[in-house]
Amino acid sequence: MKKVLLTVLAMVSIASADQLTSLKIEGMMCPACVKNVKGTLNEVKGVNETTVYLKEGKAEVKSTDGVKPEAMCDAVKKAGYGCKVTK
Ligand SMILES: [Cu+2]
C-alpha cells in the first residue's frame, strides 16, 4: 500500500511539468480507430504521449504546457471522430 502511494506521488511529480488533458472520443469501434486517434493526437504540436481507451471512449494526452485542448479535439474531428474536452 505504501509502495503504491509512493509510486503515485512519483508519477504526479513527473507529470506536473506537463499538461494532462482528458478527451471524450466518440465513434471508435475497433483497435484501428484507437491507432488512428492516437496517431492523430501525437501529431498535434506539443503532444508528447497519448493513451487511448477504446471501451471507455476516451483519450488522455500528455503535452507540454499551453497546448490548447481544442486544438487536440479539432485534429480528432478532422480524422472523423467526435471529441469533447472533459478536463
Ligand atoms: Cu475502427
PDB file of the backbone (N, CA, C, O) and the ligand in Angstrom, with CONECT records:
HET     CU  A 101       1
ATOM      1  N   MET A   1       0.837  -1.204   0.000  1.00  0.00           N
ATOM      2  CA  MET A   1       0.000   0.000   0.000  1.00  0.00           C
ATOM      3  C   MET A   1       0.867   1.248   0.000  1.00  0.00           C
ATOM      4  O   MET A   1       0.645   2.178  -0.775  1.00  0.00           O
ATOM      5  N   LYS A   2       1.857   1.251   0.881  1.00  0.00           N
ATOM      6  CA  LYS A   2       2.752   2.403   0.971  1.00  0.00           C
ATOM      7  C   LYS A   2       3.522   2.574  -0.332  1.00  0.00           C
ATOM      8  O   LYS A   2       3.728   3.686  -0.818  1.00  0.00           O
ATOM      9  N   LYS A   3       3.940   1.440  -0.878  1.00  0.00           N
ATOM     10  CA  LYS A   3       4.713   1.479  -2.112  1.00  0.00           C
ATOM     11  C   LYS A   3       3.868   2.050  -3.259  1.00  0.00           C
ATOM     12  O   LYS A   3       4.351   2.830  -4.080  1.00  0.00           O
ATOM     13  N   VAL A   4       2.606   1.644  -3.293  1.00  0.00           N
ATOM     14  CA  VAL A   4       1.702   2.131  -4.340  1.00  0.00           C
ATOM     15  C   VAL A   4       1.560   3.640  -4.245  1.00  0.00           C
ATOM     16  O   VAL A   4       1.611   4.351  -5.248  1.00  0.00           O
ATOM     17  N   LEU A   5       1.381   4.118  -3.011  1.00  0.00           N
ATOM     18  CA  LEU A   5       1.204   5.551  -2.787  1.00  0.00           C
ATOM     19  C   LEU A   5       2.436   6.320  -3.260  1.00  0.00           C
ATOM     20  O   LEU A   5       2.316   7.353  -3.919  1.00  0.00           O
ATOM     21  N   LEU A   6       3.599   5.821  -2.926  1.00  0.00           N
ATOM     22  CA  LEU A   6       4.842   6.473  -3.329  1.00  0.00           C
ATOM     23  C   LEU A   6       4.960   6.518  -4.849  1.00  0.00           C
ATOM     24  O   LEU A   6       5.399   7.515  -5.422  1.00  0.00           O
ATOM     25  N   THR A   7       4.563   5.422  -5.490  1.00  0.00           N
ATOM     26  CA  THR A   7       4.625   5.360  -6.947  1.00  0.00           C
ATOM     27  C   THR A   7       3.710   6.408  -7.560  1.00  0.00           C
ATOM     28  O   THR A   7       4.072   7.092  -8.517  1.00  0.00           O
ATOM     29  N   VAL A   8       2.517   6.517  -6.987  1.00  0.00           N
ATOM     30  CA  VAL A   8       1.549   7.505  -7.481  1.00  0.00           C
ATOM     31  C   VAL A   8       2.114   8.915  -7.326  1.00  0.00           C
ATOM     32  O   VAL A   8       2.030   9.730  -8.245  1.00  0.00           O
ATOM     33  N   LEU A   9       2.683   9.192  -6.173  1.00  0.00           N
ATOM     34  CA  LEU A   9       3.250  10.516  -5.917  1.00  0.00           C
ATOM     35  C   LEU A   9       4.382  10.820  -6.893  1.00  0.00           C
ATOM     36  O   LEU A   9       4.504  11.941  -7.389  1.00  0.00           O
ATOM     37  N   ALA A  10       5.205   9.815  -7.162  1.00  0.00           N
ATOM     38  CA  ALA A  10       6.310   9.993  -8.098  1.00  0.00           C
ATOM     39  C   ALA A  10       5.777  10.317  -9.481  1.00  0.00           C
ATOM     40  O   ALA A  10       6.316  11.175 -10.180  1.00  0.00           O
ATOM     41  N   MET A  11       4.704   9.620  -9.876  1.00  0.00           N
ATOM     42  CA  MET A  11       4.119   9.847 -11.190  1.00  0.00           C
ATOM     43  C   MET A  11       3.543  11.252 -11.291  1.00  0.00           C
ATOM     44  O   MET A  11       3.678  11.921 -12.315  1.00  0.00           O
ATOM     45  N   VAL A  12       2.900  11.688 -10.214  1.00  0.00           N
ATOM     46  CA  VAL A  12       2.292  13.023 -10.203  1.00  0.00           C
ATOM     47  C   VAL A  12       3.372  14.093 -10.340  1.00  0.00           C
ATOM     48  O   VAL A  12       3.208  15.061 -11.083  1.00  0.00           O
ATOM     49  N   SER A  13       4.471  13.912  -9.622  1.00  0.00           N
ATOM     50  CA  SER A  13       5.510  14.935  -9.661  1.00  0.00           C
ATOM     51  C   SER A  13       6.171  15.007 -11.040  1.00  0.00           C
ATOM     52  O   SER A  13       6.590  16.081 -11.474  1.00  0.00           O
ATOM     53  N   ILE A  14       6.260  13.888 -11.715  1.00  0.00           N
ATOM     54  CA  ILE A  14       6.829  13.892 -13.072  1.00  0.00           C
ATOM     55  C   ILE A  14       5.849  14.576 -14.027  1.00  0.00           C
ATOM     56  O   ILE A  14       6.238  15.376 -14.878  1.00  0.00           O
ATOM     57  N   ALA A  15       4.571  14.239 -13.861  1.00  0.00           N
ATOM     58  CA  ALA A  15       3.563  14.753 -14.779  1.00  0.00           C
ATOM     59  C   ALA A  15       3.303  16.244 -14.579  1.00  0.00           C
ATOM     60  O   ALA A  15       2.785  16.909 -15.477  1.00  0.00           O
ATOM     61  N   SER A  16       3.655  16.768 -13.421  1.00  0.00           N
ATOM     62  CA  SER A  16       3.308  18.158 -13.126  1.00  0.00           C
ATOM     63  C   SER A  16       4.042  19.150 -14.028  1.00  0.00           C
ATOM     64  O   SER A  16       3.611  20.293 -14.179  1.00  0.00           O
ATOM     65  N   ALA A  17       5.145  18.713 -14.623  1.00  0.00           N
ATOM     66  CA  ALA A  17       5.855  19.582 -15.557  1.00  0.00           C
ATOM     67  C   ALA A  17       5.091  19.693 -16.863  1.00  0.00           C
ATOM     68  O   ALA A  17       5.316  20.609 -17.654  1.00  0.00           O
ATOM     69  N   ASP A  18       4.197  18.763 -17.076  1.00  0.00           N
ATOM     70  CA  ASP A  18       3.441  18.720 -18.315  1.00  0.00           C
ATOM     71  C   ASP A  18       1.978  19.061 -18.079  1.00  0.00           C
ATOM     72  O   ASP A  18       1.563  19.390 -16.968  1.00  0.00           O
ATOM     73  N   GLN A  19       1.236  18.975 -19.124  1.00  0.00           N
ATOM     74  CA  GLN A  19      -0.200  19.200 -19.079  1.00  0.00           C
ATOM     75  C   GLN A  19      -0.869  17.877 -19.433  1.00  0.00           C
ATOM     76  O   GLN A  19      -0.490  17.211 -20.397  1.00  0.00           O
ATOM     77  N   LEU A  20      -1.858  17.513 -18.645  1.00  0.00           N
ATOM     78  CA  LEU A  20      -2.600  16.288 -18.930  1.00  0.00           C
ATOM     79  C   LEU A  20      -4.030  16.656 -19.311  1.00  0.00           C
ATOM     80  O   LEU A  20      -4.743  17.311 -18.550  1.00  0.00           O
ATOM     81  N   THR A  21      -4.423  16.233 -20.477  1.00  0.00           N
ATOM     82  CA  THR A  21      -5.753  16.570 -20.970  1.00  0.00           C
ATOM     83  C   THR A  21      -6.558  15.310 -21.206  1.00  0.00           C
ATOM     84  O   THR A  21      -6.070  14.356 -21.810  1.00  0.00           O
ATOM     85  N   SER A  22      -7.801  15.306 -20.725  1.00  0.00           N
ATOM     86  CA  SER A  22      -8.693  14.178 -20.962  1.00  0.00           C
ATOM     87  C   SER A  22      -9.710  14.550 -22.024  1.00  0.00           C
ATOM     88  O   SER A  22     -10.347  15.601 -21.955  1.00  0.00           O
ATOM     89  N   LEU A  23      -9.849  13.685 -22.991  1.00  0.00           N
ATOM     90  CA  LEU A  23     -10.798  13.925 -24.073  1.00  0.00           C
ATOM     91  C   LEU A  23     -11.787  12.783 -24.162  1.00  0.00           C
ATOM     92  O   LEU A  23     -11.428  11.619 -23.982  1.00  0.00           O
ATOM     93  N   LYS A  24     -13.035  13.124 -24.442  1.00  0.00           N
ATOM     94  CA  LYS A  24     -14.027  12.099 -24.717  1.00  0.00           C
ATOM     95  C   LYS A  24     -14.068  11.916 -26.233  1.00  0.00           C
ATOM     96  O   LYS A  24     -14.304  12.868 -26.977  1.00  0.00           O
ATOM     97  N   ILE A  25     -13.839  10.694 -26.675  1.00  0.00           N
ATOM     98  CA  ILE A  25     -13.800  10.420 -28.112  1.00  0.00           C
ATOM     99  C   ILE A  25     -15.013   9.582 -28.499  1.00  0.00           C
ATOM    100  O   ILE A  25     -15.295   8.555 -27.881  1.00  0.00           O
ATOM    101  N   GLU A  26     -15.716  10.026 -29.512  1.00  0.00           N
ATOM    102  CA  GLU A  26     -16.886   9.278 -29.959  1.00  0.00           C
ATOM    103  C   GLU A  26     -16.646   8.674 -31.329  1.00  0.00           C
ATOM    104  O   GLU A  26     -16.025   9.291 -32.193  1.00  0.00           O
ATOM    105  N   GLY A  27     -17.147   7.453 -31.518  1.00  0.00           N
ATOM    106  CA  GLY A  27     -17.108   6.825 -32.833  1.00  0.00           C
ATOM    107  C   GLY A  27     -16.000   5.808 -33.030  1.00  0.00           C
ATOM    108  O   GLY A  27     -15.824   5.286 -34.131  1.00  0.00           O
ATOM    109  N   MET A  28     -15.252   5.522 -31.978  1.00  0.00           N
ATOM    110  CA  MET A  28     -14.211   4.493 -32.107  1.00  0.00           C
ATOM    111  C   MET A  28     -14.844   3.109 -31.969  1.00  0.00           C
ATOM    112  O   MET A  28     -15.538   2.823 -30.993  1.00  0.00           O
ATOM    113  N   MET A  29     -14.590   2.258 -32.964  1.00  0.00           N
ATOM    114  CA  MET A  29     -15.231   0.949 -32.989  1.00  0.00           C
ATOM    115  C   MET A  29     -14.253  -0.209 -32.810  1.00  0.00           C
ATOM    116  O   MET A  29     -14.652  -1.290 -32.376  1.00  0.00           O
ATOM    117  N   CYS A  30     -13.005  -0.003 -33.129  1.00  0.00           N
ATOM    118  CA  CYS A  30     -12.057  -1.120 -33.127  1.00  0.00           C
ATOM    119  C   CYS A  30     -10.628  -0.614 -32.897  1.00  0.00           C
ATOM    120  O   CYS A  30     -10.377   0.591 -32.870  1.00  0.00           O
ATOM    121  N   PRO A  31      -9.701  -1.563 -32.733  1.00  0.00           N
ATOM    122  CA  PRO A  31      -8.311  -1.166 -32.467  1.00  0.00           C
ATOM    123  C   PRO A  31      -7.708  -0.266 -33.548  1.00  0.00           C
ATOM    124  O   PRO A  31      -6.801   0.515 -33.261  1.00  0.00           O
ATOM    125  N   ALA A  32      -8.196  -0.364 -34.776  1.00  0.00           N
ATOM    126  CA  ALA A  32      -7.673   0.500 -35.839  1.00  0.00           C
ATOM    127  C   ALA A  32      -8.050   1.954 -35.579  1.00  0.00           C
ATOM    128  O   ALA A  32      -7.278   2.868 -35.867  1.00  0.00           O
ATOM    129  N   CYS A  33      -9.247   2.155 -35.032  1.00  0.00           N
ATOM    130  CA  CYS A  33      -9.689   3.504 -34.668  1.00  0.00           C
ATOM    131  C   CYS A  33      -8.791   4.059 -33.567  1.00  0.00           C
ATOM    132  O   CYS A  33      -8.392   5.223 -33.604  1.00  0.00           O
ATOM    133  N   VAL A  34      -8.481   3.220 -32.598  1.00  0.00           N
ATOM    134  CA  VAL A  34      -7.624   3.626 -31.490  1.00  0.00           C
ATOM    135  C   VAL A  34      -6.276   4.102 -32.023  1.00  0.00           C
ATOM    136  O   VAL A  34      -5.751   5.137 -31.614  1.00  0.00           O
ATOM    137  N   LYS A  35      -5.737   3.316 -32.947  1.00  0.00           N
ATOM    138  CA  LYS A  35      -4.445   3.639 -33.550  1.00  0.00           C
ATOM    139  C   LYS A  35      -4.523   4.971 -34.304  1.00  0.00           C
ATOM    140  O   LYS A  35      -3.617   5.803 -34.245  1.00  0.00           O
ATOM    141  N   ASN A  36      -5.622   5.133 -35.001  1.00  0.00           N
ATOM    142  CA  ASN A  36      -5.884   6.337 -35.770  1.00  0.00           C
ATOM    143  C   ASN A  36      -5.915   7.579 -34.885  1.00  0.00           C
ATOM    144  O   ASN A  36      -5.245   8.575 -35.160  1.00  0.00           O
ATOM    145  N   VAL A  37      -6.707   7.498 -33.820  1.00  0.00           N
ATOM    146  CA  VAL A  37      -6.869   8.624 -32.901  1.00  0.00           C
ATOM    147  C   VAL A  37      -5.545   8.930 -32.205  1.00  0.00           C
ATOM    148  O   VAL A  37      -5.151  10.087 -32.057  1.00  0.00           O
ATOM    149  N   LYS A  38      -4.879   7.875 -31.787  1.00  0.00           N
ATOM    150  CA  LYS A  38      -3.596   8.030 -31.108  1.00  0.00           C
ATOM    151  C   LYS A  38      -2.581   8.735 -32.017  1.00  0.00           C
ATOM    152  O   LYS A  38      -1.895   9.671 -31.605  1.00  0.00           O
ATOM    153  N   GLY A  39      -2.508   8.258 -33.262  1.00  0.00           N
ATOM    154  CA  GLY A  39      -1.579   8.842 -34.226  1.00  0.00           C
ATOM    155  C   GLY A  39      -1.927  10.295 -34.516  1.00  0.00           C
ATOM    156  O   GLY A  39      -1.045  11.145 -34.644  1.00  0.00           O
ATOM    157  N   THR A  40      -3.214  10.567 -34.619  1.00  0.00           N
ATOM    158  CA  THR A  40      -3.684  11.928 -34.890  1.00  0.00           C
ATOM    159  C   THR A  40      -3.283  12.873 -33.764  1.00  0.00           C
ATOM    160  O   THR A  40      -2.777  13.968 -34.009  1.00  0.00           O
ATOM    161  N   LEU A  41      -3.515  12.436 -32.527  1.00  0.00           N
ATOM    162  CA  LEU A  41      -3.213  13.286 -31.376  1.00  0.00           C
ATOM    163  C   LEU A  41      -1.704  13.495 -31.230  1.00  0.00           C
ATOM    164  O   LEU A  41      -1.249  14.578 -30.862  1.00  0.00           O
ATOM    165  N   ASN A  42      -0.945  12.449 -31.524  1.00  0.00           N
ATOM    166  CA  ASN A  42       0.502  12.566 -31.392  1.00  0.00           C
ATOM    167  C   ASN A  42       1.100  13.535 -32.411  1.00  0.00           C
ATOM    168  O   ASN A  42       2.223  14.010 -32.240  1.00  0.00           O
ATOM    169  N   GLU A  43       0.345  13.823 -33.469  1.00  0.00           N
ATOM    170  CA  GLU A  43       0.843  14.757 -34.476  1.00  0.00           C
ATOM    171  C   GLU A  43       0.565  16.211 -34.117  1.00  0.00           C
ATOM    172  O   GLU A  43       1.112  17.129 -34.728  1.00  0.00           O
ATOM    173  N   VAL A  44      -0.297  16.411 -33.114  1.00  0.00           N
ATOM    174  CA  VAL A  44      -0.573  17.780 -32.681  1.00  0.00           C
ATOM    175  C   VAL A  44       0.686  18.336 -32.016  1.00  0.00           C
ATOM    176  O   VAL A  44       1.319  17.671 -31.196  1.00  0.00           O
ATOM    177  N   LYS A  45       1.030  19.557 -32.385  1.00  0.00           N
ATOM    178  CA  LYS A  45       2.258  20.164 -31.885  1.00  0.00           C
ATOM    179  C   LYS A  45       2.238  20.285 -30.357  1.00  0.00           C
ATOM    180  O   LYS A  45       1.289  20.818 -29.781  1.00  0.00           O
ATOM    181  N   GLY A  46       3.280  19.790 -29.720  1.00  0.00           N
ATOM    182  CA  GLY A  46       3.391  19.886 -28.270  1.00  0.00           C
ATOM    183  C   GLY A  46       2.942  18.635 -27.539  1.00  0.00           C
ATOM    184  O   GLY A  46       3.185  18.491 -26.341  1.00  0.00           O
ATOM    185  N   VAL A  47       2.288  17.727 -28.257  1.00  0.00           N
ATOM    186  CA  VAL A  47       1.825  16.485 -27.627  1.00  0.00           C
ATOM    187  C   VAL A  47       2.982  15.496 -27.510  1.00  0.00           C
ATOM    188  O   VAL A  47       3.696  15.229 -28.476  1.00  0.00           O
ATOM    189  N   ASN A  48       3.145  14.962 -26.304  1.00  0.00           N
ATOM    190  CA  ASN A  48       4.247  14.029 -26.067  1.00  0.00           C
ATOM    191  C   ASN A  48       3.803  12.579 -26.053  1.00  0.00           C
ATOM    192  O   ASN A  48       4.504  11.694 -26.545  1.00  0.00           O
ATOM    193  N   GLU A  49       2.632  12.349 -25.483  1.00  0.00           N
ATOM    194  CA  GLU A  49       2.209  10.967 -25.307  1.00  0.00           C
ATOM    195  C   GLU A  49       0.691  10.900 -25.228  1.00  0.00           C
ATOM    196  O   GLU A  49       0.054  11.732 -24.582  1.00  0.00           O
ATOM    197  N   THR A  50       0.125   9.911 -25.887  1.00  0.00           N
ATOM    198  CA  THR A  50      -1.324   9.756 -25.887  1.00  0.00           C
ATOM    199  C   THR A  50      -1.702   8.335 -25.519  1.00  0.00           C
ATOM    200  O   THR A  50      -1.142   7.373 -26.046  1.00  0.00           O
ATOM    201  N   THR A  51      -2.652   8.213 -24.614  1.00  0.00           N
ATOM    202  CA  THR A  51      -3.207   6.902 -24.295  1.00  0.00           C
ATOM    203  C   THR A  51      -4.685   6.923 -24.659  1.00  0.00           C
ATOM    204  O   THR A  51      -5.431   7.798 -24.219  1.00  0.00           O
ATOM    205  N   VAL A  52      -5.103   5.951 -25.469  1.00  0.00           N
ATOM    206  CA  VAL A  52      -6.489   5.918 -25.919  1.00  0.00           C
ATOM    207  C   VAL A  52      -7.173   4.677 -25.361  1.00  0.00           C
ATOM    208  O   VAL A  52      -6.636   3.571 -25.423  1.00  0.00           O
ATOM    209  N   TYR A  53      -8.369   4.883 -24.816  1.00  0.00           N
ATOM    210  CA  TYR A  53      -9.143   3.779 -24.252  1.00  0.00           C
ATOM    211  C   TYR A  53     -10.371   3.532 -25.124  1.00  0.00           C
ATOM    212  O   TYR A  53     -11.272   4.368 -25.198  1.00  0.00           O
ATOM    213  N   LEU A  54     -10.393   2.396 -25.771  1.00  0.00           N
ATOM    214  CA  LEU A  54     -11.477   2.085 -26.716  1.00  0.00           C
ATOM    215  C   LEU A  54     -12.817   1.927 -26.010  1.00  0.00           C
ATOM    216  O   LEU A  54     -13.799   2.576 -26.372  1.00  0.00           O
ATOM    217  N   LYS A  55     -12.852   1.060 -25.000  1.00  0.00           N
ATOM    218  CA  LYS A  55     -14.124   0.762 -24.319  1.00  0.00           C
ATOM    219  C   LYS A  55     -14.699   1.992 -23.640  1.00  0.00           C
ATOM    220  O   LYS A  55     -15.907   2.230 -23.678  1.00  0.00           O
ATOM    221  N   GLU A  56     -13.826   2.769 -23.021  1.00  0.00           N
ATOM    222  CA  GLU A  56     -14.265   3.958 -22.289  1.00  0.00           C
ATOM    223  C   GLU A  56     -14.551   5.125 -23.227  1.00  0.00           C
ATOM    224  O   GLU A  56     -15.217   6.088 -22.848  1.00  0.00           O
ATOM    225  N   GLY A  57     -14.039   5.031 -24.458  1.00  0.00           N
ATOM    226  CA  GLY A  57     -14.216   6.125 -25.408  1.00  0.00           C
ATOM    227  C   GLY A  57     -13.526   7.393 -24.960  1.00  0.00           C
ATOM    228  O   GLY A  57     -14.094   8.484 -25.019  1.00  0.00           O
ATOM    229  N   LYS A  58     -12.289   7.233 -24.511  1.00  0.00           N
ATOM    230  CA  LYS A  58     -11.589   8.441 -24.059  1.00  0.00           C
ATOM    231  C   LYS A  58     -10.111   8.391 -24.398  1.00  0.00           C
ATOM    232  O   LYS A  58      -9.553   7.345 -24.728  1.00  0.00           O
ATOM    233  N   ALA A  59      -9.510   9.546 -24.306  1.00  0.00           N
ATOM    234  CA  ALA A  59      -8.079   9.657 -24.551  1.00  0.00           C
ATOM    235  C   ALA A  59      -7.463  10.542 -23.482  1.00  0.00           C
ATOM    236  O   ALA A  59      -8.065  11.523 -23.045  1.00  0.00           O
ATOM    237  N   GLU A  60      -6.265  10.185 -23.070  1.00  0.00           N
ATOM    238  CA  GLU A  60      -5.514  11.019 -22.139  1.00  0.00           C
ATOM    239  C   GLU A  60      -4.252  11.466 -22.849  1.00  0.00           C
ATOM    240  O   GLU A  60      -3.471  10.652 -23.343  1.00  0.00           O
ATOM    241  N   VAL A  61      -4.071  12.768 -22.890  1.00  0.00           N
ATOM    242  CA  VAL A  61      -2.984  13.331 -23.678  1.00  0.00           C
ATOM    243  C   VAL A  61      -2.004  14.082 -22.788  1.00  0.00           C
ATOM    244  O   VAL A  61      -2.377  15.010 -22.070  1.00  0.00           O
ATOM    245  N   LYS A  62      -0.761  13.668 -22.849  1.00  0.00           N
ATOM    246  CA  LYS A  62       0.290  14.400 -22.153  1.00  0.00           C
ATOM    247  C   LYS A  62       0.945  15.323 -23.155  1.00  0.00           C
ATOM    248  O   LYS A  62       1.352  14.908 -24.240  1.00  0.00           O
ATOM    249  N   SER A  63       1.038  16.584 -22.771  1.00  0.00           N
ATOM    250  CA  SER A  63       1.648  17.540 -23.687  1.00  0.00           C
ATOM    251  C   SER A  63       2.436  18.563 -22.887  1.00  0.00           C
ATOM    252  O   SER A  63       2.377  18.590 -21.658  1.00  0.00           O
ATOM    253  N   THR A  64       3.168  19.396 -23.592  1.00  0.00           N
ATOM    254  CA  THR A  64       3.828  20.497 -22.915  1.00  0.00           C
ATOM    255  C   THR A  64       2.745  21.486 -22.508  1.00  0.00           C
ATOM    256  O   THR A  64       1.655  21.505 -23.079  1.00  0.00           O
ATOM    257  N   ASP A  65       3.062  22.304 -21.515  1.00  0.00           N
ATOM    258  CA  ASP A  65       2.093  23.267 -21.011  1.00  0.00           C
ATOM    259  C   ASP A  65       1.644  24.230 -22.106  1.00  0.00           C
ATOM    260  O   ASP A  65       2.452  24.675 -22.922  1.00  0.00           O
ATOM    261  N   GLY A  66       0.358  24.546 -22.117  1.00  0.00           N
ATOM    262  CA  GLY A  66      -0.131  25.571 -23.024  1.00  0.00           C
ATOM    263  C   GLY A  66      -0.721  25.075 -24.325  1.00  0.00           C
ATOM    264  O   GLY A  66      -1.209  25.870 -25.129  1.00  0.00           O
ATOM    265  N   VAL A  67      -0.683  23.759 -24.544  1.00  0.00           N
ATOM    266  CA  VAL A  67      -1.322  23.233 -25.754  1.00  0.00           C
ATOM    267  C   VAL A  67      -2.831  23.284 -25.545  1.00  0.00           C
ATOM    268  O   VAL A  67      -3.340  22.811 -24.529  1.00  0.00           O
ATOM    269  N   LYS A  68      -3.537  23.854 -26.501  1.00  0.00           N
ATOM    270  CA  LYS A  68      -4.984  24.018 -26.340  1.00  0.00           C
ATOM    271  C   LYS A  68      -5.716  22.698 -26.561  1.00  0.00           C
ATOM    272  O   LYS A  68      -5.546  22.067 -27.604  1.00  0.00           O
ATOM    273  N   PRO A  69      -6.528  22.273 -25.591  1.00  0.00           N
ATOM    274  CA  PRO A  69      -7.313  21.046 -25.759  1.00  0.00           C
ATOM    275  C   PRO A  69      -8.182  21.106 -27.015  1.00  0.00           C
ATOM    276  O   PRO A  69      -8.441  20.088 -27.656  1.00  0.00           O
ATOM    277  N   GLU A  70      -8.625  22.316 -27.352  1.00  0.00           N
ATOM    278  CA  GLU A  70      -9.471  22.484 -28.537  1.00  0.00           C
ATOM    279  C   GLU A  70      -8.707  22.089 -29.801  1.00  0.00           C
ATOM    280  O   GLU A  70      -9.283  21.530 -30.734  1.00  0.00           O
ATOM    281  N   ALA A  71      -7.415  22.383 -29.821  1.00  0.00           N
ATOM    282  CA  ALA A  71      -6.593  22.031 -30.987  1.00  0.00           C
ATOM    283  C   ALA A  71      -6.514  20.517 -31.132  1.00  0.00           C
ATOM    284  O   ALA A  71      -6.512  19.979 -32.239  1.00  0.00           O
ATOM    285  N   MET A  72      -6.448  19.840 -29.979  1.00  0.00           N
ATOM    286  CA  MET A  72      -6.424  18.372 -29.996  1.00  0.00           C
ATOM    287  C   MET A  72      -7.740  17.842 -30.553  1.00  0.00           C
ATOM    288  O   MET A  72      -7.758  16.957 -31.408  1.00  0.00           O
ATOM    289  N   CYS A  73      -8.835  18.397 -30.055  1.00  0.00           N
ATOM    290  CA  CYS A  73     -10.161  17.957 -30.485  1.00  0.00           C
ATOM    291  C   CYS A  73     -10.384  18.225 -31.970  1.00  0.00           C
ATOM    292  O   CYS A  73     -10.973  17.408 -32.678  1.00  0.00           O
ATOM    293  N   ASP A  74      -9.910  19.373 -32.429  1.00  0.00           N
ATOM    294  CA  ASP A  74     -10.063  19.696 -33.849  1.00  0.00           C
ATOM    295  C   ASP A  74      -9.391  18.636 -34.710  1.00  0.00           C
ATOM    296  O   ASP A  74      -9.940  18.213 -35.727  1.00  0.00           O
ATOM    297  N   ALA A  75      -8.202  18.210 -34.298  1.00  0.00           N
ATOM    298  CA  ALA A  75      -7.466  17.193 -35.055  1.00  0.00           C
ATOM    299  C   ALA A  75      -8.242  15.879 -35.066  1.00  0.00           C
ATOM    300  O   ALA A  75      -8.337  15.210 -36.095  1.00  0.00           O
ATOM    301  N   VAL A  76      -8.791  15.519 -33.915  1.00  0.00           N
ATOM    302  CA  VAL A  76      -9.560  14.268 -33.809  1.00  0.00           C
ATOM    303  C   VAL A  76     -10.801  14.332 -34.698  1.00  0.00           C
ATOM    304  O   VAL A  76     -11.154  13.363 -35.370  1.00  0.00           O
ATOM    305  N   LYS A  77     -11.454  15.497 -34.685  1.00  0.00           N
ATOM    306  CA  LYS A  77     -12.657  15.669 -35.503  1.00  0.00           C
ATOM    307  C   LYS A  77     -12.324  15.575 -36.982  1.00  0.00           C
ATOM    308  O   LYS A  77     -13.079  14.995 -37.763  1.00  0.00           O
ATOM    309  N   LYS A  78     -11.188  16.151 -37.360  1.00  0.00           N
ATOM    310  CA  LYS A  78     -10.750  16.093 -38.761  1.00  0.00           C
ATOM    311  C   LYS A  78     -10.516  14.650 -39.182  1.00  0.00           C
ATOM    312  O   LYS A  78     -10.707  14.292 -40.344  1.00  0.00           O
ATOM    313  N   ALA A  79     -10.100  13.824 -38.222  1.00  0.00           N
ATOM    314  CA  ALA A  79      -9.850  12.410 -38.515  1.00  0.00           C
ATOM    315  C   ALA A  79     -11.158  11.614 -38.577  1.00  0.00           C
ATOM    316  O   ALA A  79     -11.162  10.432 -38.922  1.00  0.00           O
ATOM    317  N   GLY A  80     -12.257  12.277 -38.239  1.00  0.00           N
ATOM    318  CA  GLY A  80     -13.562  11.644 -38.408  1.00  0.00           C
ATOM    319  C   GLY A  80     -14.233  11.125 -37.150  1.00  0.00           C
ATOM    320  O   GLY A  80     -15.163  10.322 -37.223  1.00  0.00           O
ATOM    321  N   TYR A  81     -13.762  11.583 -35.994  1.00  0.00           N
ATOM    322  CA  TYR A  81     -14.355  11.127 -34.737  1.00  0.00           C
ATOM    323  C   TYR A  81     -14.923  12.317 -33.970  1.00  0.00           C
ATOM    324  O   TYR A  81     -14.526  13.463 -34.182  1.00  0.00           O
ATOM    325  N   GLY A  82     -15.855  12.017 -33.079  1.00  0.00           N
ATOM    326  CA  GLY A  82     -16.389  13.060 -32.214  1.00  0.00           C
ATOM    327  C   GLY A  82     -15.428  13.300 -31.069  1.00  0.00           C
ATOM    328  O   GLY A  82     -14.737  12.380 -30.631  1.00  0.00           O
ATOM    329  N   CYS A  83     -15.378  14.529 -30.581  1.00  0.00           N
ATOM    330  CA  CYS A  83     -14.441  14.824 -29.497  1.00  0.00           C
ATOM    331  C   CYS A  83     -14.963  15.929 -28.600  1.00  0.00           C
ATOM    332  O   CYS A  83     -15.470  16.948 -29.068  1.00  0.00           O
ATOM    333  N   LYS A  84     -14.828  15.706 -27.293  1.00  0.00           N
ATOM    334  CA  LYS A  84     -15.165  16.728 -26.316  1.00  0.00           C
ATOM    335  C   LYS A  84     -14.064  16.790 -25.282  1.00  0.00           C
ATOM    336  O   LYS A  84     -13.498  15.766 -24.900  1.00  0.00           O
ATOM    337  N   VAL A  85     -13.765  17.984 -24.833  1.00  0.00           N
ATOM    338  CA  VAL A  85     -12.771  18.142 -23.776  1.00  0.00           C
ATOM    339  C   VAL A  85     -13.464  17.885 -22.443  1.00  0.00           C
ATOM    340  O   VAL A  85     -14.467  18.523 -22.123  1.00  0.00           O
ATOM    341  N   THR A  86     -12.923  16.940 -21.664  1.00  0.00           N
ATOM    342  CA  THR A  86     -13.556  16.641 -20.379  1.00  0.00           C
ATOM    343  C   THR A  86     -12.760  17.233 -19.226  1.00  0.00           C
ATOM    344  O   THR A  86     -13.229  17.229 -18.088  1.00  0.00           O
ATOM    345  N   LYS A  87     -11.582  17.734 -19.498  1.00  0.00           N
ATOM    346  CA  LYS A  87     -10.809  18.378 -18.437  1.00  0.00           C
ATOM    347  C   LYS A  87      -9.826  19.343 -19.040  1.00  0.00           C
ATOM    348  O   LYS A  87      -9.074  19.992 -18.313  1.00  0.00           O
TER     349      LYS A  87
HETATM  350 CU    CU A 101     -12.140   1.079 -36.244  1.00  0.00          CU2+
END
